[in-house]
Amino acid sequence: MIHVLAVHPDFFRMGVGTALLDYACRMGRENGVGAVRLDVYEKNFSAIHLYESCGFSYRGTIDLGLEELYGLKWYHVYEKILI
């Protein structure tokens, strides 16, 4: 299970995020996981672009109840089917 996926800004656009997602999907397949699902703050356009470029599909928008804590209300859900 991945709780947080982050790449240090010094390493943006070097393929690190893609490599991490590829690895997670490969490990999932090897362990019989059917899909990987991610949520991302609706205005985190860099992460959204990464997920879409790695084959994840938009599945909807949800409220994770984090608005009072972090000021972030809406999150987009992405999914990649592995099997």
GIVENKA-V583879 format. One record per residue. N is the residue number from 1. RES is the residue in three letters. SS is DSSP state (helix for helix, strand for strand, loop for the rest). PHI is phi in radians with two decimals (999 if undefined). NEAR is the number of other C-alpha atoms within 10 Angstrom. Layout:
n=[N/N]
res=[RES/RES]
ss=[SS/SS]
phi=[PHI/PHI]
near=[NEAR/NEAR]
//
This chain:
n=[1/2/3/4/5/6/7/8/9/10/11/12/13/14/15/16/17/18/19/20/21/22/23/24/25/26/27/28/29/30/31/32/33/34/35/36/37/38/39/40/41/42/43/44/45/46/47/48/49/50/51/52/53/54/55/56/57/58/59/60/61/62/63/64/65/66/67/68/69/70/71/72/73/74/75/76/77/78/79/80/81/82/83]
res=[MET/ILE/HIS/VAL/LEU/ALA/VAL/HIS/PRO/ASP/PHE/PHE/ARG/MET/GLY/VAL/GLY/THR/ALA/LEU/LEU/ASP/TYR/ALA/CYS/ARG/MET/GLY/ARG/GLU/ASN/GLY/VAL/GLY/ALA/VAL/ARG/LEU/ASP/VAL/TYR/GLU/LYS/ASN/PHE/SER/ALA/ILE/HIS/LEU/TYR/GLU/SER/CYS/GLY/PHE/SER/TYR/ARG/GLY/THR/ILE/ASP/LEU/GLY/LEU/GLU/GLU/LEU/TYR/GLY/LEU/LYS/TRP/TYR/HIS/VAL/TYR/GLU/LYS/ILE/LEU/ILE]
ss=[loop/loop/loop/loop/loop/loop/loop/loop/helix/helix/helix/loop/loop/loop/loop/helix/helix/helix/helix/helix/helix/helix/helix/helix/helix/helix/helix/helix/helix/helix/loop/loop/loop/loop/strand/strand/strand/strand/strand/strand/strand/loop/loop/loop/helix/helix/helix/helix/helix/helix/helix/helix/helix/loop/loop/loop/strand/strand/strand/strand/strand/strand/strand/loop/loop/loop/helix/helix/helix/helix/loop/loop/loop/strand/strand/strand/strand/strand/strand/strand/strand/loop/loop]
phi=[999/-1.84/-1.69/-2.48/-2.12/-2.49/-2.18/-1.06/-0.94/-1.11/-2.00/-1.05/1.07/-1.99/1.56/-1.16/-1.06/-1.08/-1.09/-1.12/-1.17/-1.04/-1.09/-1.05/-1.18/-1.10/-1.11/-1.06/-1.03/-1.12/-1.91/1.33/-1.36/-1.44/-2.79/-2.00/-2.10/-2.27/-2.12/-2.56/-0.97/-0.99/-1.86/-1.56/-1.14/-1.10/-1.16/-1.04/-1.09/-1.04/-1.05/-1.14/-1.21/-1.64/1.61/-1.41/-1.94/-1.17/-2.04/2.65/-2.13/-2.33/-1.84/-1.54/1.30/-1.82/-1.12/-1.18/-1.35/-2.06/1.35/-2.04/-1.66/-1.75/-2.20/-1.61/-1.85/-2.15/-2.51/-2.26/-1.34/-1.76/-1.70]
near=[6/8/6/7/10/9/14/8/7/7/10/11/12/10/11/14/20/15/12/14/16/13/12/15/19/13/12/17/16/10/9/10/14/12/14/18/14/20/22/17/18/16/12/11/11/10/18/22/11/16/22/14/11/15/12/20/17/17/14/11/16/15/12/12/13/12/11/8/8/8/9/15/16/18/20/18/19/20/18/19/14/14/9]
//
